[in-house]
């Protein structure tokens, strides 16, 4: 089953000030997903992508 998500955050940190973050992802199988994100604050901007593998005991 494939599902996706979109998450947006905004807030303030005592170290970096105001920030905004956007993350989007897709679950390719029950335990494997891909995601990408972007984040910006008053000092820097960053972006990245990754693979999320989940497992149970």
LUMDRENMI-624330 format. One record per atom (N, C-alpha, C, O, CB): residue in one letter; atom name; chain; x, y, z. Coordinates in Angstrom, 1 decimal, decimal comma, padded with zeros to 4 digits. Glycine has a CB too. Layout:
N
{type=a&atom=CA&mol=A&x=X&y=Y&z=Z}
...
END
This chain:
57
{type=x&atom=N&mol=A&x=000,8&y=-001,2&z=000,0}
{type=x&atom=CA&mol=A&x=000,0&y=000,0&z=000,0}
{type=x&atom=C&mol=A&x=000,9&y=001,2&z=000,0}
{type=x&atom=O&mol=A&x=001,8&y=001,4&z=000,8}
{type=x&atom=CB&mol=A&x=-001,0&y=000,0&z=001,2}
{type=x&atom=N&mol=A&x=000,7&y=002,1&z=-000,9}
{type=x&atom=CA&mol=A&x=001,4&y=003,4&z=-001,0}
{type=x&atom=C&mol=A&x=000,6&y=004,5&z=-000,4}
{type=x&atom=O&mol=A&x=-000,5&y=004,7&z=-000,7}
{type=x&atom=CB&mol=A&x=001,8&y=003,7&z=-002,4}
{type=x&atom=N&mol=A&x=001,3&y=005,2&z=000,5}
{type=x&atom=CA&mol=A&x=000,7&y=006,4&z=001,1}
{type=x&atom=C&mol=A&x=001,7&y=007,5&z=001,1}
{type=x&atom=O&mol=A&x=002,9&y=007,3&z=001,0}
{type=x&atom=CB&mol=A&x=000,1&y=006,1&z=002,6}
{type=x&atom=N&mol=A&x=001,2&y=008,7&z=001,3}
{type=x&atom=CA&mol=A&x=002,1&y=009,9&z=001,3}
{type=x&atom=C&mol=A&x=001,8&y=010,8&z=002,4}
{type=x&atom=O&mol=A&x=000,7&y=010,7&z=003,0}
{type=x&atom=CB&mol=A&x=002,1&y=010,6&z=000,0}
{type=x&atom=N&mol=A&x=002,6&y=011,8&z=002,7}
{type=x&atom=CA&mol=A&x=002,4&y=012,7&z=003,7}
{type=x&atom=C&mol=A&x=003,0&y=014,0&z=003,4}
{type=x&atom=O&mol=A&x=004,0&y=014,1&z=002,7}
{type=x&atom=CB&mol=A&x=002,8&y=012,2&z=005,1}
{type=x&atom=N&mol=A&x=002,5&y=015,1&z=004,0}
{type=x&atom=CA&mol=A&x=003,1&y=016,4&z=003,9}
{type=x&atom=C&mol=A&x=003,0&y=017,0&z=005,3}
{type=x&atom=O&mol=A&x=002,0&y=017,1&z=005,9}
{type=x&atom=CB&mol=A&x=002,4&y=017,3&z=002,8}
{type=x&atom=N&mol=A&x=004,2&y=017,5&z=005,8}
{type=x&atom=CA&mol=A&x=004,2&y=018,1&z=007,1}
{type=x&atom=C&mol=A&x=004,8&y=019,5&z=007,0}
{type=x&atom=O&mol=A&x=005,9&y=019,7&z=006,4}
{type=x&atom=CB&mol=A&x=005,0&y=017,2&z=008,1}
{type=x&atom=N&mol=A&x=004,2&y=020,5&z=007,6}
{type=x&atom=CA&mol=A&x=004,8&y=021,8&z=007,7}
{type=x&atom=C&mol=A&x=004,9&y=022,3&z=009,1}
{type=x&atom=O&mol=A&x=004,0&y=022,0&z=009,9}
{type=x&atom=CB&mol=A&x=003,9&y=022,8&z=006,9}
{type=x&atom=N&mol=A&x=006,0&y=022,9&z=009,5}
{type=x&atom=CA&mol=A&x=006,2&y=023,4&z=010,8}
{type=x&atom=C&mol=A&x=006,7&y=024,8&z=010,8}
{type=x&atom=O&mol=A&x=007,4&y=025,2&z=009,9}
{type=x&atom=CB&mol=A&x=007,1&y=022,5&z=011,6}
{type=x&atom=N&mol=A&x=006,4&y=025,6&z=011,8}
{type=x&atom=CA&mol=A&x=006,9&y=026,9&z=012,0}
{type=x&atom=C&mol=A&x=007,0&y=027,2&z=013,5}
{type=x&atom=O&mol=A&x=006,2&y=026,7&z=014,2}
{type=x&atom=CB&mol=A&x=006,1&y=028,1&z=011,3}
{type=x&atom=N&mol=A&x=008,1&y=027,8&z=013,9}
{type=x&atom=CA&mol=A&x=008,3&y=028,1&z=015,3}
{type=x&atom=C&mol=A&x=009,4&y=029,0&z=015,6}
{type=x&atom=O&mol=A&x=009,9&y=029,7&z=014,7}
{type=x&atom=CB&mol=A&x=008,5&y=026,7&z=016,0}
{type=x&atom=N&mol=A&x=009,9&y=029,0&z=016,8}
{type=x&atom=CA&mol=A&x=011,0&y=029,8&z=017,3}
{type=x&atom=C&mol=A&x=011,9&y=029,0&z=018,2}
{type=x&atom=O&mol=A&x=011,4&y=028,2&z=019,0}
{type=x&atom=CB&mol=A&x=010,5&y=031,1&z=018,0}
{type=x&atom=N&mol=A&x=013,2&y=029,2&z=018,0}
{type=x&atom=CA&mol=A&x=014,2&y=028,6&z=018,8}
{type=x&atom=C&mol=A&x=015,0&y=029,6&z=019,5}
{type=x&atom=O&mol=A&x=015,3&y=030,7&z=019,0}
{type=x&atom=CB&mol=A&x=015,0&y=027,6&z=018,0}
{type=x&atom=N&mol=A&x=015,4&y=029,4&z=020,7}
{type=x&atom=CA&mol=A&x=016,3&y=030,3&z=021,4}
{type=x&atom=C&mol=A&x=017,7&y=030,4&z=020,8}
{type=x&atom=O&mol=A&x=018,4&y=031,4&z=021,0}
{type=x&atom=CB&mol=A&x=016,4&y=029,9&z=022,9}
{type=x&atom=N&mol=A&x=018,1&y=029,4&z=020,1}
{type=x&atom=CA&mol=A&x=019,4&y=029,4&z=019,4}
{type=x&atom=C&mol=A&x=019,4&y=030,1&z=018,0}
{type=x&atom=O&mol=A&x=020,3&y=030,8&z=017,7}
{type=x&atom=CB&mol=A&x=019,9&y=028,0&z=019,3}
{type=x&atom=N&mol=A&x=018,4&y=029,8&z=017,2}
{type=x&atom=CA&mol=A&x=018,4&y=030,2&z=015,8}
{type=x&atom=C&mol=A&x=017,3&y=031,2&z=015,5}
{type=x&atom=O&mol=A&x=017,2&y=031,7&z=014,4}
{type=x&atom=CB&mol=A&x=018,3&y=029,0&z=014,9}
{type=x&atom=N&mol=A&x=016,4&y=031,5&z=016,4}
{type=x&atom=CA&mol=A&x=015,3&y=032,4&z=016,1}
{type=x&atom=C&mol=A&x=014,1&y=031,7&z=015,4}
{type=x&atom=O&mol=A&x=013,9&y=030,5&z=015,6}
{type=x&atom=CB&mol=A&x=015,8&y=033,6&z=015,3}
{type=x&atom=N&mol=A&x=013,4&y=032,4&z=014,6}
{type=x&atom=CA&mol=A&x=012,3&y=031,8&z=013,9}
{type=x&atom=C&mol=A&x=012,7&y=030,8&z=012,8}
{type=x&atom=O&mol=A&x=013,8&y=031,0&z=012,2}
{type=x&atom=CB&mol=A&x=011,4&y=033,0&z=013,2}
{type=x&atom=N&mol=A&x=011,9&y=029,8&z=012,6}
{type=x&atom=CA&mol=A&x=012,3&y=028,8&z=011,6}
{type=x&atom=C&mol=A&x=011,0&y=028,3&z=010,9}
{type=x&atom=O&mol=A&x=009,9&y=028,4&z=011,4}
{type=x&atom=CB&mol=A&x=013,1&y=027,6&z=012,2}
{type=x&atom=N&mol=A&x=011,2&y=027,7&z=009,7}
{type=x&atom=CA&mol=A&x=010,1&y=027,1&z=009,0}
{type=x&atom=C&mol=A&x=010,7&y=025,8&z=008,4}
{type=x&atom=O&mol=A&x=011,8&y=025,7&z=008,0}
{type=x&atom=CB&mol=A&x=009,5&y=028,0&z=007,9}
{type=x&atom=N&mol=A&x=009,9&y=024,7&z=008,4}
{type=x&atom=CA&mol=A&x=010,3&y=023,4&z=007,9}
{type=x&atom=C&mol=A&x=009,2&y=022,8&z=007,1}
{type=x&atom=O&mol=A&x=008,0&y=022,8&z=007,5}
{type=x&atom=CB&mol=A&x=010,8&y=022,5&z=009,1}
{type=x&atom=N&mol=A&x=009,5&y=022,2&z=006,0}
{type=x&atom=CA&mol=A&x=008,5&y=021,5&z=005,2}
{type=x&atom=C&mol=A&x=009,1&y=020,1&z=004,9}
{type=x&atom=O&mol=A&x=010,3&y=020,0&z=004,4}
{type=x&atom=CB&mol=A&x=008,2&y=022,2&z=003,9}
{type=x&atom=N&mol=A&x=008,3&y=019,0&z=005,1}
{type=x&atom=CA&mol=A&x=008,8&y=017,7&z=004,8}
{type=x&atom=C&mol=A&x=007,7&y=017,0&z=004,0}
{type=x&atom=O&mol=A&x=006,5&y=017,1&z=004,4}
{type=x&atom=CB&mol=A&x=009,1&y=016,9&z=006,1}
{type=x&atom=N&mol=A&x=008,0&y=016,2&z=003,0}
{type=x&atom=CA&mol=A&x=007,1&y=015,4&z=002,3}
{type=x&atom=C&mol=A&x=007,7&y=014,0&z=002,1}
{type=x&atom=O&mol=A&x=008,9&y=013,9&z=001,9}
{type=x&atom=CB&mol=A&x=006,8&y=016,0&z=000,9}
{type=x&atom=N&mol=A&x=006,8&y=013,0&z=002,1}
{type=x&atom=CA&mol=A&x=007,4&y=011,7&z=001,9}
{type=x&atom=C&mol=A&x=006,3&y=010,7&z=001,4}
{type=x&atom=O&mol=A&x=005,2&y=011,0&z=001,2}
{type=x&atom=CB&mol=A&x=007,8&y=011,1&z=003,3}
{type=x&atom=N&mol=A&x=006,8&y=009,5&z=001,0}
{type=x&atom=CA&mol=A&x=006,0&y=008,5&z=000,4}
{type=x&atom=C&mol=A&x=006,4&y=007,2&z=001,0}
{type=x&atom=O&mol=A&x=007,6&y=006,9&z=001,1}
{type=x&atom=CB&mol=A&x=006,0&y=008,5&z=-001,1}
{type=x&atom=N&mol=A&x=005,4&y=006,4&z=001,4}
{type=x&atom=CA&mol=A&x=005,7&y=005,0&z=001,9}
{type=x&atom=C&mol=A&x=005,6&y=004,1&z=000,8}
{type=x&atom=O&mol=A&x=004,5&y=003,9&z=000,2}
{type=x&atom=CB&mol=A&x=004,8&y=004,6&z=003,1}
{type=x&atom=N&mol=A&x=006,6&y=003,4&z=000,4}
{type=x&atom=CA&mol=A&x=006,6&y=002,5&z=-000,7}
{type=x&atom=C&mol=A&x=006,2&y=001,1&z=-000,4}
{type=x&atom=O&mol=A&x=005,6&y=000,4&z=-001,2}
{type=x&atom=CB&mol=A&x=008,0&y=002,4&z=-001,3}
{type=x&atom=N&mol=A&x=006,4&y=000,7&z=000,9}
{type=x&atom=CA&mol=A&x=005,9&y=-000,6&z=001,4}
{type=x&atom=C&mol=A&x=005,7&y=-000,4&z=002,9}
{type=x&atom=O&mol=A&x=006,0&y=000,7&z=003,4}
{type=x&atom=CB&mol=A&x=007,0&y=-001,7&z=001,2}
{type=x&atom=N&mol=A&x=005,2&y=-001,4&z=003,6}
{type=x&atom=CA&mol=A&x=004,9&y=-001,1&z=005,0}
{type=x&atom=C&mol=A&x=006,1&y=-000,7&z=005,9}
{type=x&atom=O&mol=A&x=005,9&y=-000,1&z=006,9}
{type=x&atom=CB&mol=A&x=004,3&y=-002,4&z=005,6}
{type=x&atom=N&mol=A&x=007,3&y=-001,1&z=005,5}
{type=x&atom=CA&mol=A&x=008,4&y=-000,7&z=006,3}
{type=x&atom=C&mol=A&x=009,5&y=000,1&z=005,6}
{type=x&atom=O&mol=A&x=010,6&y=000,3&z=006,1}
{type=x&atom=CB&mol=A&x=009,1&y=-002,0&z=006,8}
{type=x&atom=N&mol=A&x=009,2&y=000,7&z=004,4}
{type=x&atom=CA&mol=A&x=010,2&y=001,4&z=003,6}
{type=x&atom=C&mol=A&x=009,5&y=002,7&z=003,1}
{type=x&atom=O&mol=A&x=008,5&y=002,6&z=002,5}
{type=x&atom=CB&mol=A&x=010,8&y=000,6&z=002,5}
{type=x&atom=N&mol=A&x=010,2&y=003,8&z=003,3}
{type=x&atom=CA&mol=A&x=009,6&y=005,1&z=002,8}
{type=x&atom=C&mol=A&x=010,8&y=006,0&z=002,4}
{type=x&atom=O&mol=A&x=011,9&y=005,8&z=002,8}
{type=x&atom=CB&mol=A&x=008,8&y=005,8&z=003,9}
{type=x&atom=N&mol=A&x=010,4&y=007,0&z=001,5}
{type=x&atom=CA&mol=A&x=011,4&y=008,0&z=001,1}
{type=x&atom=C&mol=A&x=010,8&y=009,4&z=001,5}
{type=x&atom=O&mol=A&x=009,6&y=009,6&z=001,6}
{type=x&atom=CB&mol=A&x=011,5&y=008,0&z=-000,5}
{type=x&atom=N&mol=A&x=011,7&y=010,3&z=001,8}
{type=x&atom=CA&mol=A&x=011,3&y=011,6&z=002,2}
{type=x&atom=C&mol=A&x=012,3&y=012,7&z=001,8}
{type=x&atom=O&mol=A&x=013,4&y=012,4&z=001,5}
{type=x&atom=CB&mol=A&x=011,1&y=011,7&z=003,7}
{type=x&atom=N&mol=A&x=011,8&y=013,9&z=001,7}
{type=x&atom=CA&mol=A&x=012,6&y=015,1&z=001,4}
{type=x&atom=C&mol=A&x=012,2&y=016,2&z=002,3}
{type=x&atom=O&mol=A&x=011,0&y=016,3&z=002,7}
{type=x&atom=CB&mol=A&x=012,5&y=015,5&z=-000,1}
{type=x&atom=N&mol=A&x=013,1&y=017,1&z=002,6}
{type=x&atom=CA&mol=A&x=012,8&y=018,2&z=003,5}
{type=x&atom=C&mol=A&x=013,5&y=019,5&z=003,1}
{type=x&atom=O&mol=A&x=014,6&y=019,4&z=002,5}
{type=x&atom=CB&mol=A&x=013,1&y=017,8&z=005,0}
{type=x&atom=N&mol=A&x=013,0&y=020,6&z=003,6}
{type=x&atom=CA&mol=A&x=013,7&y=021,9&z=003,5}
{type=x&atom=C&mol=A&x=013,4&y=022,6&z=004,8}
{type=x&atom=O&mol=A&x=012,3&y=022,6&z=005,3}
{type=x&atom=CB&mol=A&x=013,1&y=022,7&z=002,2}
{type=x&atom=N&mol=A&x=014,4&y=023,3&z=005,2}
{type=x&atom=CA&mol=A&x=014,3&y=024,1&z=006,5}
{type=x&atom=C&mol=A&x=015,1&y=025,4&z=006,4}
{type=x&atom=O&mol=A&x=016,1&y=025,4&z=005,8}
{type=x&atom=CB&mol=A&x=014,8&y=023,2&z=007,7}
{type=x&atom=N&mol=A&x=014,5&y=026,4&z=006,9}
{type=x&atom=CA&mol=A&x=015,2&y=027,7&z=006,9}
{type=x&atom=C&mol=A&x=015,0&y=028,4&z=008,2}
{type=x&atom=O&mol=A&x=013,9&y=028,4&z=008,8}
{type=x&atom=CB&mol=A&x=014,6&y=028,6&z=005,7}
{type=x&atom=N&mol=A&x=016,0&y=029,1&z=008,6}
{type=x&atom=CA&mol=A&x=015,9&y=029,9&z=009,8}
{type=x&atom=C&mol=A&x=016,7&y=031,2&z=009,5}
{type=x&atom=O&mol=A&x=017,1&y=031,4&z=008,3}
{type=x&atom=CB&mol=A&x=016,5&y=029,2&z=011,1}
{type=x&atom=N&mol=A&x=016,9&y=032,1&z=010,5}
{type=x&atom=CA&mol=A&x=017,5&y=033,4&z=010,2}
{type=x&atom=C&mol=A&x=019,0&y=033,2&z=009,9}
{type=x&atom=O&mol=A&x=019,5&y=034,2&z=009,3}
{type=x&atom=CB&mol=A&x=017,3&y=034,3&z=011,4}
{type=x&atom=N&mol=A&x=019,6&y=032,2&z=010,2}
{type=x&atom=CA&mol=A&x=021,0&y=032,0&z=010,0}
{type=x&atom=C&mol=A&x=021,4&y=031,2&z=008,7}
{type=x&atom=O&mol=A&x=022,3&y=031,5&z=008,0}
{type=x&atom=CB&mol=A&x=021,7&y=031,3&z=011,1}
{type=x&atom=N&mol=A&x=020,6&y=030,1&z=008,4}
{type=x&atom=CA&mol=A&x=020,9&y=029,2&z=007,4}
{type=x&atom=C&mol=A&x=019,7&y=028,6&z=006,7}
{type=x&atom=O&mol=A&x=018,6&y=028,7&z=007,2}
{type=x&atom=CB&mol=A&x=021,8&y=028,1&z=007,9}
{type=x&atom=N&mol=A&x=019,9&y=027,9&z=005,6}
{type=x&atom=CA&mol=A&x=018,9&y=027,2&z=004,9}
{type=x&atom=C&mol=A&x=019,5&y=025,8&z=004,6}
{type=x&atom=O&mol=A&x=020,7&y=025,7&z=004,3}
{type=x&atom=CB&mol=A&x=018,4&y=027,9&z=003,6}
{type=x&atom=N&mol=A&x=018,7&y=024,8&z=004,6}
{type=x&atom=CA&mol=A&x=019,1&y=023,4&z=004,3}
{type=x&atom=C&mol=A&x=018,0&y=022,6&z=003,7}
{type=x&atom=O&mol=A&x=016,9&y=022,9&z=003,8}
{type=x&atom=CB&mol=A&x=019,7&y=022,7&z=005,6}
{type=x&atom=N&mol=A&x=018,5&y=021,6&z=003,0}
{type=x&atom=CA&mol=A&x=017,5&y=020,7&z=002,3}
{type=x&atom=C&mol=A&x=018,2&y=019,3&z=002,3}
{type=x&atom=O&mol=A&x=019,4&y=019,2&z=002,3}
{type=x&atom=CB&mol=A&x=017,2&y=021,2&z=000,8}
{type=x&atom=N&mol=A&x=017,4&y=018,3&z=002,2}
{type=x&atom=CA&mol=A&x=017,9&y=016,9&z=002,1}
{type=x&atom=C&mol=A&x=016,9&y=015,9&z=001,7}
{type=x&atom=O&mol=A&x=015,7&y=016,3&z=001,6}
{type=x&atom=CB&mol=A&x=018,5&y=016,6&z=003,5}
{type=x&atom=N&mol=A&x=017,3&y=014,7&z=001,6}
{type=x&atom=CA&mol=A&x=016,4&y=013,6&z=001,2}
{type=x&atom=C&mol=A&x=016,9&y=012,4&z=001,9}
{type=x&atom=O&mol=A&x=018,1&y=012,3&z=002,3}
{type=x&atom=CB&mol=A&x=016,4&y=013,4&z=-000,3}
{type=x&atom=N&mol=A&x=016,1&y=011,4&z=002,1}
{type=x&atom=CA&mol=A&x=016,5&y=010,2&z=002,8}
{type=x&atom=C&mol=A&x=015,6&y=009,0&z=002,7}
{type=x&atom=O&mol=A&x=014,5&y=009,2&z=002,0}
{type=x&atom=CB&mol=A&x=016,7&y=010,5&z=004,3}
{type=x&atom=N&mol=A&x=016,0&y=007,9&z=003,2}
{type=x&atom=CA&mol=A&x=015,2&y=006,7&z=003,2}
{type=x&atom=C&mol=A&x=014,8&y=006,4&z=004,7}
{type=x&atom=O&mol=A&x=015,7&y=006,5&z=005,5}
{type=x&atom=CB&mol=A&x=015,9&y=005,5&z=002,5}
{type=x&atom=N&mol=A&x=013,6&y=006,0&z=004,9}
{type=x&atom=CA&mol=A&x=013,2&y=005,7&z=006,3}
{type=x&atom=C&mol=A&x=012,8&y=004,2&z=006,3}
{type=x&atom=O&mol=A&x=011,9&y=003,8&z=005,6}
{type=x&atom=CB&mol=A&x=012,0&y=006,6&z=006,8}
{type=x&atom=N&mol=A&x=013,5&y=003,4&z=007,1}
{type=x&atom=CA&mol=A&x=013,2&y=002,0&z=007,3}
{type=x&atom=C&mol=A&x=012,7&y=001,8&z=008,7}
{type=x&atom=O&mol=A&x=013,4&y=002,2&z=009,6}
{type=x&atom=CB&mol=A&x=014,4&y=001,1&z=006,9}
{type=x&atom=N&mol=A&x=011,5&y=001,2&z=008,9}
{type=x&atom=CA&mol=A&x=011,0&y=001,0&z=010,2}
{type=x&atom=C&mol=A&x=010,9&y=-000,5&z=010,4}
{type=x&atom=O&mol=A&x=010,7&y=-001,3&z=009,5}
{type=x&atom=CB&mol=A&x=009,6&y=001,6&z=010,3}
{type=x&atom=N&mol=A&x=011,0&y=-000,9&z=011,7}
{type=x&atom=CA&mol=A&x=011,0&y=-002,3&z=012,0}
{type=x&atom=C&mol=A&x=010,4&y=-002,5&z=013,4}
{type=x&atom=O&mol=A&x=010,4&y=-001,6&z=014,2}
{type=x&atom=CB&mol=A&x=012,4&y=-003,0&z=011,9}
{type=x&atom=N&mol=A&x=009,9&y=-003,7&z=013,7}
{type=x&atom=CA&mol=A&x=009,4&y=-004,0&z=015,0}
{type=x&atom=C&mol=A&x=010,1&y=-005,1&z=015,7}
{type=x&atom=O&mol=A&x=010,8&y=-005,9&z=015,0}
{type=x&atom=CB&mol=A&x=007,9&y=-004,3&z=014,9}
{type=x&atom=N&mol=A&x=010,0&y=-005,2&z=017,0}
{type=x&atom=CA&mol=A&x=010,7&y=-006,3&z=017,7}
{type=x&atom=C&mol=A&x=009,8&y=-007,4&z=018,0}
{type=x&atom=O&mol=A&x=010,2&y=-008,4&z=018,6}
{type=x&atom=CB&mol=A&x=011,2&y=-005,7&z=019,0}
END
